[in-house]
Amino acid sequence: MNELSSEFWIQMVIYGATFGTVFGAFKNRLKELEKKMDKHNNIVERLTICEQSTKSAHHRIDEHKDDDANLNRR
């Protein structure tokens, strides 16, 4: 049975370190992307609430206009 040379083990350590570095950088970028997505989703939720509120306000304004028109006809 042949023994593995020291060059092989050095090469394996270098491969492992390289893989760890690349994986760590990938993981870090993924966390940053998740933070950006959370901010985006928060803005979308807030915009939806704002749109609903605006729609409700427009309905109330229309009702008041109808009430004013009915009062002016009398």
PDB file of N, CA, C and O in Angstrom:
ATOM      1  N   MET A   1       0.837  -1.171   0.000  1.00  0.00           N
ATOM      2  CA  MET A   1       0.000   0.000   0.000  1.00  0.00           C
ATOM      3  C   MET A   1       0.884   1.237   0.000  1.00  0.00           C
ATOM      4  O   MET A   1       1.748   1.408   0.860  1.00  0.00           O
ATOM      5  N   ASN A   2       0.653   2.074  -0.962  1.00  0.00           N
ATOM      6  CA  ASN A   2       1.467   3.277  -1.100  1.00  0.00           C
ATOM      7  C   ASN A   2       1.022   4.333  -0.103  1.00  0.00           C
ATOM      8  O   ASN A   2      -0.167   4.526   0.149  1.00  0.00           O
ATOM      9  N   GLU A   3       2.017   5.010   0.455  1.00  0.00           N
ATOM     10  CA  GLU A   3       1.703   6.129   1.339  1.00  0.00           C
ATOM     11  C   GLU A   3       1.450   7.355   0.483  1.00  0.00           C
ATOM     12  O   GLU A   3       2.047   7.532  -0.579  1.00  0.00           O
ATOM     13  N   LEU A   4       0.553   8.194   0.968  1.00  0.00           N
ATOM     14  CA  LEU A   4       0.269   9.427   0.236  1.00  0.00           C
ATOM     15  C   LEU A   4       1.380  10.426   0.511  1.00  0.00           C
ATOM     16  O   LEU A   4       1.830  10.575   1.646  1.00  0.00           O
ATOM     17  N   SER A   5       1.813  11.101  -0.531  1.00  0.00           N
ATOM     18  CA  SER A   5       2.934  12.021  -0.404  1.00  0.00           C
ATOM     19  C   SER A   5       2.520  13.298   0.318  1.00  0.00           C
ATOM     20  O   SER A   5       1.337  13.625   0.418  1.00  0.00           O
ATOM     21  N   SER A   6       3.511  13.998   0.810  1.00  0.00           N
ATOM     22  CA  SER A   6       3.241  15.260   1.515  1.00  0.00           C
ATOM     23  C   SER A   6       2.692  16.307   0.553  1.00  0.00           C
ATOM     24  O   SER A   6       1.916  17.173   0.956  1.00  0.00           O
ATOM     25  N   GLU A   7       3.091  16.236  -0.720  1.00  0.00           N
ATOM     26  CA  GLU A   7       2.551  17.176  -1.703  1.00  0.00           C
ATOM     27  C   GLU A   7       1.039  17.007  -1.845  1.00  0.00           C
ATOM     28  O   GLU A   7       0.303  17.984  -1.983  1.00  0.00           O
ATOM     29  N   PHE A   8       0.591  15.757  -1.809  1.00  0.00           N
ATOM     30  CA  PHE A   8      -0.843  15.489  -1.901  1.00  0.00           C
ATOM     31  C   PHE A   8      -1.582  16.151  -0.746  1.00  0.00           C
ATOM     32  O   PHE A   8      -2.607  16.801  -0.952  1.00  0.00           O
ATOM     33  N   TRP A   9      -1.062  15.987   0.473  1.00  0.00           N
ATOM     34  CA  TRP A   9      -1.740  16.557   1.640  1.00  0.00           C
ATOM     35  C   TRP A   9      -1.700  18.077   1.628  1.00  0.00           C
ATOM     36  O   TRP A   9      -2.666  18.725   2.030  1.00  0.00           O
ATOM     37  N   ILE A  10      -0.609  18.644   1.177  1.00  0.00           N
ATOM     38  CA  ILE A  10      -0.530  20.109   1.061  1.00  0.00           C
ATOM     39  C   ILE A  10      -1.562  20.600   0.055  1.00  0.00           C
ATOM     40  O   ILE A  10      -2.250  21.594   0.287  1.00  0.00           O
ATOM     41  N   GLN A  11      -1.660  19.896  -1.055  1.00  0.00           N
ATOM     42  CA  GLN A  11      -2.636  20.260  -2.077  1.00  0.00           C
ATOM     43  C   GLN A  11      -4.062  20.133  -1.534  1.00  0.00           C
ATOM     44  O   GLN A  11      -4.901  20.985  -1.826  1.00  0.00           O
ATOM     45  N   MET A  12      -4.349  19.104  -0.762  1.00  0.00           N
ATOM     46  CA  MET A  12      -5.684  18.924  -0.190  1.00  0.00           C
ATOM     47  C   MET A  12      -6.012  20.042   0.799  1.00  0.00           C
ATOM     48  O   MET A  12      -7.147  20.517   0.846  1.00  0.00           O
ATOM     49  N   VAL A  13      -5.020  20.463   1.592  1.00  0.00           N
ATOM     50  CA  VAL A  13      -5.230  21.565   2.538  1.00  0.00           C
ATOM     51  C   VAL A  13      -5.523  22.851   1.777  1.00  0.00           C
ATOM     52  O   VAL A  13      -6.412  23.613   2.160  1.00  0.00           O
ATOM     53  N   ILE A  14      -4.787  23.093   0.710  1.00  0.00           N
ATOM     54  CA  ILE A  14      -5.015  24.295  -0.105  1.00  0.00           C
ATOM     55  C   ILE A  14      -6.405  24.248  -0.728  1.00  0.00           C
ATOM     56  O   ILE A  14      -7.111  25.257  -0.734  1.00  0.00           O
ATOM     57  N   TYR A  15      -6.806  23.098  -1.251  1.00  0.00           N
ATOM     58  CA  TYR A  15      -8.158  22.964  -1.816  1.00  0.00           C
ATOM     59  C   TYR A  15      -9.221  23.220  -0.749  1.00  0.00           C
ATOM     60  O   TYR A  15     -10.211  23.906  -1.001  1.00  0.00           O
ATOM     61  N   GLY A  16      -9.012  22.672   0.426  1.00  0.00           N
ATOM     62  CA  GLY A  16      -9.967  22.869   1.518  1.00  0.00           C
ATOM     63  C   GLY A  16     -10.072  24.328   1.922  1.00  0.00           C
ATOM     64  O   GLY A  16     -11.171  24.838   2.138  1.00  0.00           O
ATOM     65  N   ALA A  17      -8.928  25.007   2.025  1.00  0.00           N
ATOM     66  CA  ALA A  17      -8.937  26.426   2.390  1.00  0.00           C
ATOM     67  C   ALA A  17      -9.619  27.258   1.311  1.00  0.00           C
ATOM     68  O   ALA A  17     -10.379  28.178   1.612  1.00  0.00           O
ATOM     69  N   THR A  18      -9.343  26.930   0.063  1.00  0.00           N
ATOM     70  CA  THR A  18      -9.975  27.656  -1.044  1.00  0.00           C
ATOM     71  C   THR A  18     -11.481  27.442  -1.033  1.00  0.00           C
ATOM     72  O   THR A  18     -12.249  28.391  -1.194  1.00  0.00           O
ATOM     73  N   PHE A  19     -11.898  26.211  -0.844  1.00  0.00           N
ATOM     74  CA  PHE A  19     -13.328  25.916  -0.787  1.00  0.00           C
ATOM     75  C   PHE A  19     -13.984  26.659   0.371  1.00  0.00           C
ATOM     76  O   PHE A  19     -15.068  27.220   0.210  1.00  0.00           O
ATOM     77  N   GLY A  20     -13.342  26.671   1.531  1.00  0.00           N
ATOM     78  CA  GLY A  20     -13.881  27.377   2.687  1.00  0.00           C
ATOM     79  C   GLY A  20     -14.016  28.866   2.440  1.00  0.00           C
ATOM     80  O   GLY A  20     -15.006  29.479   2.838  1.00  0.00           O
ATOM     81  N   THR A  21     -13.024  29.452   1.783  1.00  0.00           N
ATOM     82  CA  THR A  21     -13.061  30.880   1.480  1.00  0.00           C
ATOM     83  C   THR A  21     -14.187  31.201   0.507  1.00  0.00           C
ATOM     84  O   THR A  21     -14.947  32.146   0.721  1.00  0.00           O
ATOM     85  N   VAL A  22     -14.293  30.425  -0.549  1.00  0.00           N
ATOM     86  CA  VAL A  22     -15.345  30.664  -1.545  1.00  0.00           C
ATOM     87  C   VAL A  22     -16.721  30.449  -0.923  1.00  0.00           C
ATOM     88  O   VAL A  22     -17.633  31.241  -1.162  1.00  0.00           O
ATOM     89  N   PHE A  23     -16.883  29.406  -0.140  1.00  0.00           N
ATOM     90  CA  PHE A  23     -18.165  29.129   0.502  1.00  0.00           C
ATOM     91  C   PHE A  23     -18.527  30.241   1.485  1.00  0.00           C
ATOM     92  O   PHE A  23     -19.687  30.646   1.563  1.00  0.00           O
ATOM     93  N   GLY A  24     -17.545  30.736   2.235  1.00  0.00           N
ATOM     94  CA  GLY A  24     -17.792  31.831   3.175  1.00  0.00           C
ATOM     95  C   GLY A  24     -18.218  33.100   2.460  1.00  0.00           C
ATOM     96  O   GLY A  24     -19.133  33.790   2.910  1.00  0.00           O
ATOM     97  N   ALA A  25     -17.564  33.413   1.352  1.00  0.00           N
ATOM     98  CA  ALA A  25     -17.940  34.601   0.579  1.00  0.00           C
ATOM     99  C   ALA A  25     -19.343  34.442   0.009  1.00  0.00           C
ATOM    100  O   ALA A  25     -20.128  35.390   0.016  1.00  0.00           O
ATOM    101  N   PHE A  26     -19.659  33.265  -0.478  1.00  0.00           N
ATOM    102  CA  PHE A  26     -20.996  32.996  -1.018  1.00  0.00           C
ATOM    103  C   PHE A  26     -22.052  33.147   0.069  1.00  0.00           C
ATOM    104  O   PHE A  26     -23.104  33.744  -0.160  1.00  0.00           O
ATOM    105  N   LYS A  27     -21.774  32.611   1.237  1.00  0.00           N
ATOM    106  CA  LYS A  27     -22.714  32.686   2.351  1.00  0.00           C
ATOM    107  C   LYS A  27     -22.932  34.141   2.772  1.00  0.00           C
ATOM    108  O   LYS A  27     -24.058  34.541   3.071  1.00  0.00           O
ATOM    109  N   ASN A  28     -21.866  34.924   2.793  1.00  0.00           N
ATOM    110  CA  ASN A  28     -21.967  36.337   3.154  1.00  0.00           C
ATOM    111  C   ASN A  28     -22.821  37.099   2.144  1.00  0.00           C
ATOM    112  O   ASN A  28     -23.678  37.893   2.532  1.00  0.00           O
ATOM    113  N   ARG A  29     -22.597  36.869   0.876  1.00  0.00           N
ATOM    114  CA  ARG A  29     -23.387  37.542  -0.166  1.00  0.00           C
ATOM    115  C   ARG A  29     -24.854  37.121  -0.090  1.00  0.00           C
ATOM    116  O   ARG A  29     -25.744  37.937  -0.331  1.00  0.00           O
ATOM    117  N   LEU A  30     -25.109  35.882   0.235  1.00  0.00           N
ATOM    118  CA  LEU A  30     -26.478  35.405   0.369  1.00  0.00           C
ATOM    119  C   LEU A  30     -27.183  36.114   1.522  1.00  0.00           C
ATOM    120  O   LEU A  30     -28.357  36.465   1.399  1.00  0.00           O
ATOM    121  N   LYS A  31     -26.491  36.330   2.635  1.00  0.00           N
ATOM    122  CA  LYS A  31     -27.073  37.061   3.763  1.00  0.00           C
ATOM    123  C   LYS A  31     -27.403  38.493   3.365  1.00  0.00           C
ATOM    124  O   LYS A  31     -28.460  39.010   3.727  1.00  0.00           O
ATOM    125  N   GLU A  32     -26.503  39.140   2.620  1.00  0.00           N
ATOM    126  CA  GLU A  32     -26.753  40.508   2.165  1.00  0.00           C
ATOM    127  C   GLU A  32     -27.978  40.555   1.247  1.00  0.00           C
ATOM    128  O   GLU A  32     -28.792  41.473   1.341  1.00  0.00           O
ATOM    129  N   LEU A  33     -28.101  39.587   0.381  1.00  0.00           N
ATOM    130  CA  LEU A  33     -29.250  39.524  -0.521  1.00  0.00           C
ATOM    131  C   LEU A  33     -30.548  39.310   0.260  1.00  0.00           C
ATOM    132  O   LEU A  33     -31.577  39.896  -0.075  1.00  0.00           O
ATOM    133  N   GLU A  34     -30.502  38.481   1.288  1.00  0.00           N
ATOM    134  CA  GLU A  34     -31.688  38.264   2.122  1.00  0.00           C
ATOM    135  C   GLU A  34     -32.110  39.556   2.812  1.00  0.00           C
ATOM    136  O   GLU A  34     -33.305  39.837   2.912  1.00  0.00           O
ATOM    137  N   LYS A  35     -31.148  40.348   3.289  1.00  0.00           N
ATOM    138  CA  LYS A  35     -31.474  41.631   3.924  1.00  0.00           C
ATOM    139  C   LYS A  35     -32.146  42.572   2.927  1.00  0.00           C
ATOM    140  O   LYS A  35     -33.118  43.249   3.263  1.00  0.00           O
ATOM    141  N   LYS A  36     -31.628  42.611   1.708  1.00  0.00           N
ATOM    142  CA  LYS A  36     -32.229  43.469   0.686  1.00  0.00           C
ATOM    143  C   LYS A  36     -33.640  43.004   0.349  1.00  0.00           C
ATOM    144  O   LYS A  36     -34.535  43.826   0.153  1.00  0.00           O
ATOM    145  N   MET A  37     -33.841  41.704   0.282  1.00  0.00           N
ATOM    146  CA  MET A  37     -35.175  41.180  -0.005  1.00  0.00           C
ATOM    147  C   MET A  37     -36.155  41.517   1.118  1.00  0.00           C
ATOM    148  O   MET A  37     -37.318  41.828   0.859  1.00  0.00           O
ATOM    149  N   ASP A  38     -35.683  41.455   2.368  1.00  0.00           N
ATOM    150  CA  ASP A  38     -36.544  41.817   3.494  1.00  0.00           C
ATOM    151  C   ASP A  38     -36.965  43.278   3.403  1.00  0.00           C
ATOM    152  O   ASP A  38     -38.127  43.607   3.643  1.00  0.00           O
ATOM    153  N   LYS A  39     -36.025  44.156   3.058  1.00  0.00           N
ATOM    154  CA  LYS A  39     -36.359  45.575   2.896  1.00  0.00           C
ATOM    155  C   LYS A  39     -37.372  45.761   1.770  1.00  0.00           C
ATOM    156  O   LYS A  39     -38.331  46.520   1.908  1.00  0.00           O
ATOM    157  N   HIS A  40     -37.156  45.075   0.673  1.00  0.00           N
ATOM    158  CA  HIS A  40     -38.068  45.179  -0.470  1.00  0.00           C
ATOM    159  C   HIS A  40     -39.465  44.698  -0.090  1.00  0.00           C
ATOM    160  O   HIS A  40     -40.460  45.355  -0.398  1.00  0.00           O
ATOM    161  N   ASN A  41     -39.535  43.556   0.575  1.00  0.00           N
ATOM    162  CA  ASN A  41     -40.838  43.018   0.971  1.00  0.00           C
ATOM    163  C   ASN A  41     -41.546  43.954   1.940  1.00  0.00           C
ATOM    164  O   ASN A  41     -42.767  44.096   1.878  1.00  0.00           O
ATOM    165  N   ASN A  42     -40.799  44.595   2.834  1.00  0.00           N
ATOM    166  CA  ASN A  42     -41.384  45.548   3.769  1.00  0.00           C
ATOM    167  C   ASN A  42     -41.978  46.729   3.013  1.00  0.00           C
ATOM    168  O   ASN A  42     -43.067  47.196   3.347  1.00  0.00           O
ATOM    169  N   ILE A  43     -41.279  47.207   2.010  1.00  0.00           N
ATOM    170  CA  ILE A  43     -41.781  48.333   1.216  1.00  0.00           C
ATOM    171  C   ILE A  43     -43.038  47.923   0.455  1.00  0.00           C
ATOM    172  O   ILE A  43     -43.990  48.700   0.374  1.00  0.00           O
ATOM    173  N   VAL A  44     -43.053  46.734  -0.095  1.00  0.00           N
ATOM    174  CA  VAL A  44     -44.229  46.260  -0.832  1.00  0.00           C
ATOM    175  C   VAL A  44     -45.432  46.168   0.102  1.00  0.00           C
ATOM    176  O   VAL A  44     -46.537  46.565  -0.270  1.00  0.00           O
ATOM    177  N   GLU A  45     -45.228  45.650   1.307  1.00  0.00           N
ATOM    178  CA  GLU A  45     -46.328  45.553   2.272  1.00  0.00           C
ATOM    179  C   GLU A  45     -46.851  46.939   2.638  1.00  0.00           C
ATOM    180  O   GLU A  45     -48.061  47.157   2.698  1.00  0.00           O
ATOM    181  N   ARG A  46     -45.934  47.871   2.882  1.00  0.00           N
ATOM    182  CA  ARG A  46     -46.349  49.227   3.243  1.00  0.00           C
ATOM    183  C   ARG A  46     -47.072  49.902   2.087  1.00  0.00           C
ATOM    184  O   ARG A  46     -48.041  50.629   2.307  1.00  0.00           O
ATOM    185  N   LEU A  47     -46.622  49.675   0.871  1.00  0.00           N
ATOM    186  CA  LEU A  47     -47.268  50.265  -0.298  1.00  0.00           C
ATOM    187  C   LEU A  47     -48.677  49.709  -0.474  1.00  0.00           C
ATOM    188  O   LEU A  47     -49.592  50.450  -0.830  1.00  0.00           O
ATOM    189  N   THR A  48     -48.859  48.429  -0.233  1.00  0.00           N
ATOM    190  CA  THR A  48     -50.186  47.821  -0.332  1.00  0.00           C
ATOM    191  C   THR A  48     -51.142  48.453   0.677  1.00  0.00           C
ATOM    192  O   THR A  48     -52.286  48.755   0.339  1.00  0.00           O
ATOM    193  N   ILE A  49     -50.687  48.653   1.896  1.00  0.00           N
ATOM    194  CA  ILE A  49     -51.517  49.296   2.919  1.00  0.00           C
ATOM    195  C   ILE A  49     -51.851  50.723   2.511  1.00  0.00           C
ATOM    196  O   ILE A  49     -52.984  51.174   2.682  1.00  0.00           O
ATOM    197  N   CYS A  50     -50.873  51.430   1.976  1.00  0.00           N
ATOM    198  CA  CYS A  50     -51.093  52.810   1.522  1.00  0.00           C
ATOM    199  C   CYS A  50     -52.116  52.852   0.387  1.00  0.00           C
ATOM    200  O   CYS A  50     -52.982  53.727   0.370  1.00  0.00           O
ATOM    201  N   GLU A  51     -52.027  51.932  -0.544  1.00  0.00           N
ATOM    202  CA  GLU A  51     -52.985  51.886  -1.651  1.00  0.00           C
ATOM    203  C   GLU A  51     -54.396  51.615  -1.148  1.00  0.00           C
ATOM    204  O   GLU A  51     -55.354  52.217  -1.633  1.00  0.00           O
ATOM    205  N   GLN A  52     -54.528  50.719  -0.186  1.00  0.00           N
ATOM    206  CA  GLN A  52     -55.849  50.431   0.378  1.00  0.00           C
ATOM    207  C   GLN A  52     -56.417  51.663   1.075  1.00  0.00           C
ATOM    208  O   GLN A  52     -57.602  51.968   0.944  1.00  0.00           O
ATOM    209  N   SER A  53     -55.572  52.361   1.811  1.00  0.00           N
ATOM    210  CA  SER A  53     -56.008  53.568   2.511  1.00  0.00           C
ATOM    211  C   SER A  53     -56.428  54.648   1.520  1.00  0.00           C
ATOM    212  O   SER A  53     -57.428  55.336   1.731  1.00  0.00           O
ATOM    213  N   THR A  54     -55.674  54.795   0.452  1.00  0.00           N
ATOM    214  CA  THR A  54     -55.997  55.790  -0.574  1.00  0.00           C
ATOM    215  C   THR A  54     -57.324  55.452  -1.246  1.00  0.00           C
ATOM    216  O   THR A  54     -58.146  56.337  -1.488  1.00  0.00           O
ATOM    217  N   LYS A  55     -57.529  54.194  -1.541  1.00  0.00           N
ATOM    218  CA  LYS A  55     -58.783  53.763  -2.165  1.00  0.00           C
ATOM    219  C   LYS A  55     -59.962  54.066  -1.250  1.00  0.00           C
ATOM    220  O   LYS A  55     -60.999  54.549  -1.705  1.00  0.00           O
ATOM    221  N   SER A  56     -59.804  53.786   0.023  1.00  0.00           N
ATOM    222  CA  SER A  56     -60.859  54.068   0.998  1.00  0.00           C
ATOM    223  C   SER A  56     -61.126  55.568   1.082  1.00  0.00           C
ATOM    224  O   SER A  56     -62.280  55.988   1.154  1.00  0.00           O
ATOM    225  N   ALA A  57     -60.077  56.371   1.072  1.00  0.00           N
ATOM    226  CA  ALA A  57     -60.237  57.828   1.128  1.00  0.00           C
ATOM    227  C   ALA A  57     -60.975  58.335  -0.107  1.00  0.00           C
ATOM    228  O   ALA A  57     -61.822  59.221   0.007  1.00  0.00           O
ATOM    229  N   HIS A  58     -60.676  57.802  -1.258  1.00  0.00           N
ATOM    230  CA  HIS A  58     -61.364  58.216  -2.488  1.00  0.00           C
ATOM    231  C   HIS A  58     -62.848  57.862  -2.427  1.00  0.00           C
ATOM    232  O   HIS A  58     -63.690  58.636  -2.880  1.00  0.00           O
ATOM    233  N   HIS A  59     -63.167  56.701  -1.873  1.00  0.00           N
ATOM    234  CA  HIS A  59     -64.577  56.325  -1.727  1.00  0.00           C
ATOM    235  C   HIS A  59     -65.299  57.301  -0.797  1.00  0.00           C
ATOM    236  O   HIS A  59     -66.428  57.707  -1.077  1.00  0.00           O
ATOM    237  N   ARG A  60     -64.654  57.678   0.304  1.00  0.00           N
ATOM    238  CA  ARG A  60     -65.272  58.632   1.229  1.00  0.00           C
ATOM    239  C   ARG A  60     -65.465  59.988   0.567  1.00  0.00           C
ATOM    240  O   ARG A  60     -66.499  60.629   0.754  1.00  0.00           O
ATOM    241  N   ILE A  61     -64.482  60.428  -0.202  1.00  0.00           N
ATOM    242  CA  ILE A  61     -64.598  61.711  -0.913  1.00  0.00           C
ATOM    243  C   ILE A  61     -65.764  61.658  -1.896  1.00  0.00           C
ATOM    244  O   ILE A  61     -66.553  62.599  -1.983  1.00  0.00           O
ATOM    245  N   ASP A  62     -65.869  60.560  -2.629  1.00  0.00           N
ATOM    246  CA  ASP A  62     -66.980  60.415  -3.580  1.00  0.00           C
ATOM    247  C   ASP A  62     -68.327  60.447  -2.860  1.00  0.00           C
ATOM    248  O   ASP A  62     -69.281  61.045  -3.357  1.00  0.00           O
ATOM    249  N   GLU A  63     -68.409  59.809  -1.697  1.00  0.00           N
ATOM    250  CA  GLU A  63     -69.656  59.830  -0.930  1.00  0.00           C
ATOM    251  C   GLU A  63     -70.003  61.250  -0.493  1.00  0.00           C
ATOM    252  O   GLU A  63     -71.165  61.655  -0.549  1.00  0.00           O
ATOM    253  N   HIS A  64     -68.999  62.001  -0.058  1.00  0.00           N
ATOM    254  CA  HIS A  64     -69.244  63.386   0.358  1.00  0.00           C
ATOM    255  C   HIS A  64     -69.674  64.246  -0.829  1.00  0.00           C
ATOM    256  O   HIS A  64     -70.532  65.118  -0.688  1.00  0.00           O
ATOM    257  N   LYS A  65     -69.088  64.005  -1.980  1.00  0.00           N
ATOM    258  CA  LYS A  65     -69.494  64.758  -3.172  1.00  0.00           C
ATOM    259  C   LYS A  65     -70.950  64.458  -3.513  1.00  0.00           C
ATOM    260  O   LYS A  65     -71.711  65.360  -3.864  1.00  0.00           O
ATOM    261  N   ASP A  66     -71.333  63.186  -3.406  1.00  0.00           N
ATOM    262  CA  ASP A  66     -72.728  62.811  -3.671  1.00  0.00           C
ATOM    263  C   ASP A  66     -73.665  63.466  -2.661  1.00  0.00           C
ATOM    264  O   ASP A  66     -74.740  63.937  -3.031  1.00  0.00           O
ATOM    265  N   ASP A  67     -73.272  63.502  -1.397  1.00  0.00           N
ATOM    266  CA  ASP A  67     -74.091  64.144  -0.366  1.00  0.00           C
ATOM    267  C   ASP A  67     -74.239  65.635  -0.643  1.00  0.00           C
ATOM    268  O   ASP A  67     -75.330  66.187  -0.501  1.00  0.00           O
ATOM    269  N   ASP A  68     -73.142  66.292  -1.039  1.00  0.00           N
ATOM    270  CA  ASP A  68     -73.198  67.719  -1.356  1.00  0.00           C
ATOM    271  C   ASP A  68     -74.091  67.968  -2.568  1.00  0.00           C
ATOM    272  O   ASP A  68     -74.849  68.937  -2.596  1.00  0.00           O
ATOM    273  N   ALA A  69     -74.002  67.107  -3.552  1.00  0.00           N
ATOM    274  CA  ALA A  69     -74.831  67.275  -4.750  1.00  0.00           C
ATOM    275  C   ALA A  69     -76.307  67.122  -4.395  1.00  0.00           C
ATOM    276  O   ALA A  69     -77.146  67.861  -4.908  1.00  0.00           O
ATOM    277  N   ASN A  70     -76.627  66.179  -3.530  1.00  0.00           N
ATOM    278  CA  ASN A  70     -78.020  65.981  -3.114  1.00  0.00           C
ATOM    279  C   ASN A  70     -78.528  67.173  -2.303  1.00  0.00           C
ATOM    280  O   ASN A  70     -79.690  67.556  -2.439  1.00  0.00           O
ATOM    281  N   LEU A  71     -77.683  67.760  -1.469  1.00  0.00           N
ATOM    282  CA  LEU A  71     -78.089  68.926  -0.678  1.00  0.00           C
ATOM    283  C   LEU A  71     -78.311  70.142  -1.567  1.00  0.00           C
ATOM    284  O   LEU A  71     -79.217  70.935  -1.314  1.00  0.00           O
ATOM    285  N   ASN A  72     -77.504  70.294  -2.595  1.00  0.00           N
ATOM    286  CA  ASN A  72     -77.634  71.441  -3.500  1.00  0.00           C
ATOM    287  C   ASN A  72     -78.877  71.334  -4.372  1.00  0.00           C
ATOM    288  O   ASN A  72     -79.380  72.359  -4.832  1.00  0.00           O
ATOM    289  N   ARG A  73     -79.381  70.156  -4.610  1.00  0.00           N
ATOM    290  CA  ARG A  73     -80.580  69.966  -5.433  1.00  0.00           C
ATOM    291  C   ARG A  73     -81.841  70.374  -4.671  1.00  0.00           C
ATOM    292  O   ARG A  73     -82.846  70.716  -5.294  1.00  0.00           O
ATOM    293  N   ARG A  74     -81.811  70.346  -3.379  1.00  0.00           N
ATOM    294  CA  ARG A  74     -83.004  70.644  -2.576  1.00  0.00           C
ATOM    295  C   ARG A  74     -83.253  72.083  -2.531  1.00  0.00           C
ATOM    296  O   ARG A  74     -84.214  72.524  -1.901  1.00  0.00           O
TER     297      ARG A  74
END
